[in-house]
Amino acid sequence: MRPQTIQIYLPFGDPQGIRVAEITTRTVQVFDVPRSEIAAFFAMPEANQVAVYYLFGDEAEDRRTQCYIGQTNAVRQRFKDHLAQKAFWSRALIAVSRTNTQTDTHARYLEWRSIQRGYEASRYALENGNAGSRPHTPAPLQAECEEIFETIGTLLATLGFPLFQPLATAAPKSTDLTVYCQRRGADAKGIYSSDGLTVFKGSTCASDPTPKATDKNLRDRRTRLLKEGTLAIEDHAIVFTRDTHFKTPSGAADVVLFTSTNGWTEWKTETGMTLGEATGRGVNTGEGGQ
């Protein structure tokens, strides 16, 4: 990690609309394009370029966001197919060369590398079947592609899509906190970091909702997590089958305890201090359960 200067340009002045990100000393640009504004992107010259691209679905409260990774030598035509055939995505992040010098070989390598790293990080649910085979790339071109890939990863994360960054469990920082949630028969362990709380694989959840009315969204959330395999029933217990990231402590605690919670008080350190106390956040965070 090193200091870098990143420029974000708003071609139409709307911070929620099309955004263009670049590291000022490099040739890669990433266009962040809402699906509703894809026609405006089609009118730009970059829509005619070779590109590697990333389609992201709406952010979900309870599970990894869907992502599809692809490459093309004609963005406009390829995206006409995606508009017709892929309903899940709401934003497209499209990486092109400012100098229009990327080739099909660059794009194929970057697609393969992106899928490989996306699966390794396991932060998003990839819609790609698998990483495929590594395309033949001469050593000098591979070195160039790796630099481009590093830049794309930094720009994606800056725009809010850390596709290649491993979960905190895989690369903990000194500021991360190991925390526990142990109530209602649940025995969960996780790590709290700057981007949320990751529940460890093997953590167990409360089996039944509380006697009082439990929010329908939470019931649906637990059902989806079981259906997709993030949770599984093992020896009469409901267990996390993989490290699972939640944007907030309350979202994680809701799923673990099967009831509406305040995650800042439910998650505790090994010494019994609440997460709110340990982080100086207190109790009244105004946080929603995500």
MOFENMO-V250362 format. One record per residue. N is the residue number from 1. D_LAST is the distance of its C-alpha to the last C-alpha in Angstrom with 1 decimal. Layout:
{{N | D_LAST} {N | D_LAST}}
This chain:
{{1 | 28.9} {2 | 31.1} {3 | 31.0} {4 | 30.9} {5 | 31.2} {6 | 29.0} {7 | 29.9} {8 | 27.6} {9 | 29.8} {10 | 28.9} {11 | 31.7} {12 | 31.2} {13 | 29.8} {14 | 26.4} {15 | 23.5} {16 | 21.3} {17 | 24.1} {18 | 26.0} {19 | 25.7} {20 | 28.1} {21 | 27.5} {22 | 30.2} {23 | 31.5} {24 | 34.7} {25 | 37.0} {26 | 35.9} {27 | 36.6} {28 | 33.2} {29 | 31.2} {30 | 27.7} {31 | 27.2} {32 | 23.7} {33 | 24.5} {34 | 22.4} {35 | 23.7} {36 | 25.1} {37 | 27.2} {38 | 28.6} {39 | 32.0} {40 | 32.2} {41 | 31.6} {42 | 34.3} {43 | 36.7} {44 | 36.3} {45 | 38.7} {46 | 35.9} {47 | 35.2} {48 | 38.5} {49 | 37.7} {50 | 36.8} {51 | 33.1} {52 | 30.4} {53 | 27.2} {54 | 23.5} {55 | 21.8} {56 | 18.0} {57 | 16.1} {58 | 13.3} {59 | 10.1} {60 | 8.1} {61 | 4.5} {62 | 6.6} {63 | 9.5} {64 | 11.7} {65 | 12.7} {66 | 16.3} {67 | 19.1} {68 | 22.8} {69 | 25.4} {70 | 28.9} {71 | 32.0} {72 | 34.8} {73 | 38.0} {74 | 37.5} {75 | 34.0} {76 | 35.0} {77 | 36.4} {78 | 33.7} {79 | 31.0} {80 | 33.0} {81 | 32.6} {82 | 28.8} {83 | 28.5} {84 | 30.6} {85 | 29.2} {86 | 25.6} {87 | 23.3} {88 | 19.9} {89 | 19.9} {90 | 19.1} {91 | 20.2} {92 | 23.1} {93 | 23.8} {94 | 27.6} {95 | 29.5} {96 | 33.2} {97 | 36.1} {98 | 37.3} {99 | 40.8} {100 | 40.4} {101 | 41.6} {102 | 39.1} {103 | 40.7} {104 | 39.7} {105 | 40.1} {106 | 37.6} {107 | 35.1} {108 | 35.6} {109 | 35.2} {110 | 32.0} {111 | 30.5} {112 | 31.5} {113 | 30.3} {114 | 26.9} {115 | 26.3} {116 | 27.6} {117 | 25.4} {118 | 22.3} {119 | 23.0} {120 | 23.7} {121 | 20.5} {122 | 18.5} {123 | 15.4} {124 | 15.7} {125 | 17.1} {126 | 20.6} {127 | 22.5} {128 | 25.7} {129 | 27.8} {130 | 28.7} {131 | 29.8} {132 | 33.4} {133 | 36.4} {134 | 36.9} {135 | 39.1} {136 | 42.4} {137 | 42.0} {138 | 44.9} {139 | 44.1} {140 | 44.4} {141 | 42.1} {142 | 39.6} {143 | 39.6} {144 | 39.0} {145 | 36.1} {146 | 34.4} {147 | 34.6} {148 | 33.2} {149 | 30.4} {150 | 29.5} {151 | 29.5} {152 | 27.3} {153 | 24.7} {154 | 24.8} {155 | 24.6} {156 | 21.7} {157 | 19.6} {158 | 20.9} {159 | 19.8} {160 | 16.2} {161 | 16.7} {162 | 17.6} {163 | 18.9} {164 | 21.5} {165 | 20.0} {166 | 19.7} {167 | 16.8} {168 | 17.5} {169 | 19.1} {170 | 21.7} {171 | 22.6} {172 | 21.6} {173 | 22.7} {174 | 24.6} {175 | 21.9} {176 | 19.2} {177 | 18.9} {178 | 19.2} {179 | 17.5} {180 | 17.8} {181 | 16.3} {182 | 19.3} {183 | 19.5} {184 | 20.3} {185 | 21.9} {186 | 18.9} {187 | 19.9} {188 | 17.1} {189 | 17.6} {190 | 15.5} {191 | 15.8} {192 | 14.0} {193 | 15.0} {194 | 14.8} {195 | 12.1} {196 | 9.6} {197 | 10.3} {198 | 12.2} {199 | 13.3} {200 | 17.0} {201 | 18.9} {202 | 20.8} {203 | 18.4} {204 | 18.8} {205 | 16.7} {206 | 18.0} {207 | 19.9} {208 | 19.8} {209 | 17.7} {210 | 19.0} {211 | 22.2} {212 | 20.8} {213 | 19.0} {214 | 15.6} {215 | 13.3} {216 | 14.3} {217 | 11.0} {218 | 10.2} {219 | 13.7} {220 | 13.4} {221 | 10.5} {222 | 12.8} {223 | 15.7} {224 | 14.5} {225 | 13.8} {226 | 17.3} {227 | 18.8} {228 | 17.9} {229 | 19.0} {230 | 16.0} {231 | 16.9} {232 | 20.6} {233 | 22.9} {234 | 25.4} {235 | 28.1} {236 | 26.5} {237 | 23.3} {238 | 19.8} {239 | 19.4} {240 | 17.1} {241 | 19.5} {242 | 18.2} {243 | 16.3} {244 | 12.6} {245 | 10.3} {246 | 6.6} {247 | 5.8} {248 | 5.5} {249 | 7.8} {250 | 6.5} {251 | 4.0} {252 | 7.4} {253 | 9.6} {254 | 8.7} {255 | 9.7} {256 | 12.5} {257 | 13.9} {258 | 13.4} {259 | 12.9} {260 | 10.9} {261 | 11.0} {262 | 11.1} {263 | 10.2} {264 | 12.8} {265 | 15.4} {266 | 14.6} {267 | 14.7} {268 | 18.3} {269 | 20.7} {270 | 23.8} {271 | 25.8} {272 | 23.6} {273 | 22.2} {274 | 18.7} {275 | 16.2} {276 | 16.4} {277 | 20.2} {278 | 20.4} {279 | 18.6} {280 | 20.2} {281 | 17.0} {282 | 18.2} {283 | 16.3} {284 | 15.8} {285 | 13.2} {286 | 12.0} {287 | 8.4} {288 | 6.0} {289 | 3.8} {290 | 0.0}}
